[in-house]
Amino acid sequence: MSRTITIDPVTKVEGHGKVTIQLDDNGNVSESHFHIQEFRGFEKFCEGRMVWEMPVITTRICGICPVSHHLASAKACDDLFGVEIPPTAKKLRELMHMAQYIHSHALHFFYLAAPDLLFGLDAPPEQRNVIGVLNANPDLGKKAIRLRQIGQASIEKVGGRSIHPVAAIPGGMSKPLSHEHRFIMLKEMDEAMELAKLALSAVKDVNQKYAELIPKFASFKTKYMGLVQNGALELYEGTLRIKDEDGNVIEEFDPKEYLAHIAEHTEDWTYLKFPYHKKSGWPNGVYRVAPLGRLNVADKITTPMANAELAEFKQLGGGKPVQHSLCFHYARIIELIYAIERAKELLQDDEIVSKEVRVPIIRQAGEGVGVIEAPRGTLIHHYQADDIGKLEKVNIIVSTAHNYHAMDKAVNEVAKLVLKNNKVEEPLLNQVEMAIRCYDPCLSCATHQIGKMPLEIQIVTSDGKIARTVRRDS
């Protein structure tokens, strides 16, 4: 008799998700799905608000990546009002963005991914967490916390708050950067780089440790998408590039024209939509974003250390895109290094402390699109407002949504790899969760609703009965 396994909640991800695994009569996996259970509703209750409120309102979508929503929203407002912000304002926004990358990528690698990668796939659940890392290697654990602290403190200095920043406004920034904060941040970026080198060493050790597993673990071909600037990795502003499975550029377009290039597919078993490349159709047009996607579409990185690592990373693909889900971790650390290098470049620019940080806006009807590369992938904010600035329509396509089909496929492939002959054990189920964690999903963002951090796995028989549920509350 077949049965279904449910993992509910999925752990060490931001938000609430569930995995269902259908077993056939022989106890092997016939089908698996990753379900997003929270309901989307954020866009609807933004309608009727004044457009200039959005950079503050949308930060409440997520407490992990509020800077991304803050900046994408501010960019959409700039576009709607038709203003070009001062160069210093743009640099300050990018600096805040780099600070978020430092804290977010450090959070994911050390707090969420490292417990699996450092302790091994069969480690007991009570060890697979940040406390386990601290107990096993107190020095590494403390340095991980310090690296994230540097990112958070830098966000506060530029954005006014470490969580839910307020400084980016339509027309620029509400305040300049002080000379004192500039000096402190410059010193901290040197410290951050030394800490990031530890993460780089750790992820390379992981690559060697799991050299045989990496090509088999949720490795599959897709297209890839991300922002580039003259072919180089870009996180704040550029053109959207899509590459095919062989690494050929098939589209590069102005992000404001995203509706002409990206469509969304729906399934009745989930609230979340599946974006795809419109010309390629569904499901051939499925693409991946986030660190793996960005490094696959980029020809180079403009900072020296990150660019050297990019060349090494691309060797893993043998001249084609790197398809392995576990390589998200390596790509994430390369981006961490880039964020630190780029933050230092911005801080060394004397223009960063200029007082010219905003231009006036004139209330008008209009439409605006703001696109940015959030840590978890391409983020799109699209607003329409009437002549007094009241919002008539809001569309937000978040990073995790772009990767949703890939996460669902990763769950199915890993489940088929590890769950066989009715052998359903906790370490094996954890590997299914690991496939999701590669993508660092933010399910609160994906549903635009405040979420918790649990996941559930449910095992179902062929006659539809739930045979087993594995649930974790945190």
N, C-alpha and C positions, 0 to 999 in steps of 0.2 A: 504494500500500500504506500502511495506517495504521501509526502507531508511537506509542510511549509515551515521554515525557520524565520522568525522575526527578530531582528536586532532593534530594540527600542528601549532606551534612546541610544543613538550613536554617540560615543564619548570623544572628548578632546577635539571637538569642533565648536564653532560659535553658532548657536541656534539649536533647533529641535528637529531631528530627522529620524527616519525609520527605514530599516532594510527588511525586505521580505525575500525569502529564499524558498523556491518551490523544488521539492525533491520528487523524483519519479519512483516507480515501484522498486527499483534496484537501489534506492538510497543515494542516487547521484543527482546533481543539480540540473534541472531542466530550464529554469528561468529565475532571474533575480532582478529586483528593482530597488532603487534608492528613492524614498518618498520624502518630499518636503511637506510637513504637516501644518505649518502655520499659514494663515490666510493673508493674502496681499490686500492692503487697504490704504496705504499711506498716500498714494497719489490722489485718491478721491477726496480725502478730507483736507488736502491742500488747495483744492479748487475753492475759489472765493476769498482766499487769503491775498494779501498784497504781495506782489512779486519780490519786493526788496526784503521781505521777511524770510524768504526761502533759504538763504545761506545759513541762517541760525536754526530754522525749523528742521531742515533735512539732516543736520548733524545727529538728531535724535533717532534716526533710523538705526544707528549702530554706535556702540561705545568703543569698538575696536578700531574702526576706520572712519571716524567722524570727519577727519581732515579731508578725506577724498570727497565726501558729499559736500562739505563746506566749499571746497574749491571748484568742483564741477558746477555747483549751484551758482557761485559767484560768476563763473565764466558764462553760464547761460544768461544770467542777468546782464552782464556786459554786452553780450551779443544782442539781446532783446532791445536794450537802450541804444545800441549802435555806438558804443564808446570804445576808445583805445586807451587802456590804462597806462600810467607812466611806467617807464622801464624799471624803476626801483620797486614799484608795487608788484610787477611780474616776478622780479627776483625774490622778493620776500615771500610771495606765495609758493614759489618753487622751493625755497629754503624750508618752509613749513612742511611741504610735501616730502622732502628728503628726510626730515626729522621723523615723519610718520613711518616712512619705510624702515628707518633704523629700529624704531620700537616695535613695529608690527612683524617684520621678518625675524627679529630676535625673539619675540614672543612665540612665534610659531615653531621655529627650529628648536629652541631650548625647552620650552614649556610643553609643547604638544607633540612634536615629532621625535625629539631626542630620546624620550623614555623607551620608545619602541626600537629605535635604531641603535642605541648604545647598549641596552640590556639584552637584546635579542628577542626574537619572535615568540619564544616560549616562556618569557619571564612572567612571574605571577602578576596579576592585575594591581595588587597593592604596591608593587614596585614601579609600575609604569606610569609615573607622574613626576611633576617637578620636585616633589618632596623626595622621591626616590633618587633623583639626580643629585639633590643637595646632600643626601645621606651618603651616596656612593662616592661623590666627588665634590666636597664642599667648596673647594676653590673654584672649580668650573661653574658650579651653581651660582655662587656669589658674583662671578664675573658676568654671567648671563643676565642676572638681575640688574647689575650696574649698566650694561649696554642698553637695556630697555629703558632704564631710568634716564640715561643721557638723551635718548630720543624724546621721551615724554617731556623732560625739562626744556628741551629746545622748542618743542611745539608751544609750550606755555610762553616762552620768551617772545616768540614771533606772533602767535595766535591769540594771546591773552588768557587762554586756559589750556591745560594739558589734555582735557577731554571736552568735547563740544566747544571748539574755538569760536571766536566771534570777530576776529580782526579783518577777515576778507569781506568786503562789501561791494555792491555794485559801483563800479568806477575805480576800484583799487583796494587800498587798505585803510583801516581807520586810524592807524598809528605807525610812525616810523620805528626802526630798530635803534636802540640806544647804543652808544659806543661801548658802554660797560657790558651789555649783553653780547655784543659782537666779540669782544675780547674773551669772555668766558666760553662762548661756544667754539671759538677757534681752538682753545686749549682742549676742550672736551672732544673735539673731532679727532685730535691726535690720539687721545686715550681710546676713543671708540674704534679706531682702526686697529689698534693692538688687540682689542677684544674680538674684533671681527676676524682677525687672522686665526684666532683659536677656533672659531666656528668653521672657517675654511679648512683648517687642518682636520677637524672632527668629521666634516662631511666627506673629505677625501678618504679618510679611514673607513667610513661607512661604505663608500663606493668600492673599496677593495674587499671589505668584509662580505658584501653581498654581490660580488661580481657575477656569480652564476645566477642569482635570483633576479637581478635587475632586468635582464632581457625577457624574462618569462612573466614578470609580475605586472599585469595591467599594461602591457606594451602593445600598442596598436596604432595604425596610421589614421591621421586626421589632417585637416587643414589647420592653419594657425593664423592668429590675428594679433596685431598690436600697433601702437604708435611708433613712428620713426621720424627722424629729422635728417634729411639727406642720407638715408639709409642707416643711420645710427640709432641705437636704443634711445628712446625718448619717453619720459614719464609725465611731463606736464603739457606739452603742446607740440603737435606735428600732424602728419597725415596718417591715416589708418591703412596699414598694409596687410594683405591676405596672401599667404603662400599656400601652395598645394602640398600634397603628401610627399612630393619629390623635391620640394624646396624652390619651386618656380613661383615668381610673383605673378599672381593672376588678377589682382586688383590693388590699386593704391588711390585713395580718394580723400577728399576733404571730409572730416568727421561730421560736419554739419549736414552732409548728404547721406547719412547712414541709412535712412529709410529706403533709399534707392538700391541699397546693396545688402541689407540685412532684413530677413523676415523671421517670423516666430511660428513655431509649430506647437500644438497642444496635444496632450494625452489625458484620458479621463481618470488616470490613477494618481495624478499629482496636480497641485495648484500652480506650480511653476511652469513657465513656458520655455521652449527650446529654441534659442536663436540659431539661425543658419545662414550661410551665404546664399543669397537669393538666386543668382544665376546658376549655381550648381544644383539647386533644388534640395529637397528633403529625401533621404538623410545624407546624400552625398556631400551636401554643403556644410556639414557639421565641422566646427573648428574648435580649437582650444586657445585660451588666453592665459593671462597670469605669467609668472616667471618663465615657464617652459615655452609658452607661446611667444613672449616678447624676445627671448634670446634666439628662437628659431627664425623670426622674421628679420632680426637685425643683422646687418653686415658687419657692424663694428660697435664699439663703445668708445665714447670720447675721452674717458679717463684711463690712465695707463695701466694700473693694476687690474682693474675690471676687464679691460680689453685683452690683456694677456690671458686671463682666466677664460674669457669667451672663446679664444682660439683653442684652448685645451678642451673646453666643453664641446665645441663643434666636432672635435675628433671622434666623439662618442657616436656621432651619426654617420661617420664614414662618408662625408660629403653630402648627406641628406639631413633633413630635420631629425633631431633626437626625439624618439617616439616613446621612451620609457617613462612611465608615471613616477617612478622613484627618483628620476633625475630632476623633478621639480625642486627637490631639496638643494641640490647643487646649484641650480639656476637661481634659487632664492638667495643663497649666500653670495653669489656673484653680484646680484642686484644690491645686496646690503653693502658690499664694498663700493659699488658705484655710488650709492646714495651718500656715503661718508665722503668719498672723494669729491663729488659734486657739491655737497654742502660746504666743504672747505674752499672750493673755488669761488662759490658765491660770497662767502664771508671775507675772502681776501680782496674782493672787488670793493673799492672805496665807495662806489655808488650805492652799496647796500644800506648805508646810513643816511642817504639823502632824505630831506624832509618832503620831497615832492612824491607823495604816495597816493594821490587820488585826483580824479577829475570830476566835475559836477555831472549829474545826470538830469535829463529832462523827462518828465512823466509822459508816456506815450503808449499807444497800442503797438503790439509787436509780437514777434516770435523769436525765441532764442534757444540755441543749443550749446551746451557745455560738455566737452569730452575730456577725460583725464584717465591716466593709467593708475588705478588704485592698486594697492599691493596684490589684491586677488584678481586683477584683470581690468579690462576696459569698462569704464563707468560712463554712462550717458544720462544727462539731464536735459529735458526738452520742455520748454514752457511756452504757453500762449497767454497773453494778457490783453485786457481792453484798454481804452484810452485813459483810464484813471489808475491803471496798474493792477487791477484785480485779475487774478488768475482764472482763466476759463478752461484750460486744459494743462495737465501735467503728465508727462511720461518719463519714467525712470527705468533704464535697463541696467541692472547691476552686474558686477563682475562675475559673481557666482553663477548667475543665470547662463552666461555664455558657456561655462564649463559643465553645465548640468548633464547634458547627454554623455559627455566623456566620463563623468563620475558614475553615472548609471551603468555605462559599459564596463568601467573598471571593476565595479562591484560584481557584475555578472561574470567577468573573466576570472577574477580571483576566487570567487565562490566555486566555480567549476574546477579551478586548479587545486584547491585545498580540501573541499568537502566531497568525500567519496565513500561509497559503500556504507551509508548510514553512520559514518564516523563524524560526530558533531561535538567538538570539544572547544572550550573557551579559547585556547591559544589559536585555534584555526579560525574561529569567529573574529578574533582580534585582527587577523590578517585582512579580513574583509573590511573592517573599519580603517585599517592602515591605508587601503586603497583610496578611501575618501579623504583621509587626512593629507595625502600627497597634494591635493588641490587646495588645501587650507580654506575650505568653504566658510562663508559667513552667511548662515541661513537666516539670520535676522535681516540682513541686507536683502537677501534673495526674496523674502516675503514682505519686506518693508514693514516688519512688525517686531516689536521688542520680544526677544526670545530668551530661552534658557540654554543650557549646554548639554542636553541629554540625547541619547540615541537608543533605539530599540531594534533588536533583530528578532524576526518572527519566522518560524519554520512551519510550513503548511503541507499537509498530506495531499495526495492526488485527488481525494474526494472533497477537498476544501476545508478540512478541519485543522485547527491550529494545534500542532503537536507539541510545540515548545516555544516559549518566549524568553529571551534573554534581555533583561532591562537594567539599565544603569541610570541613576538619577543625576550624576555629575561626572 
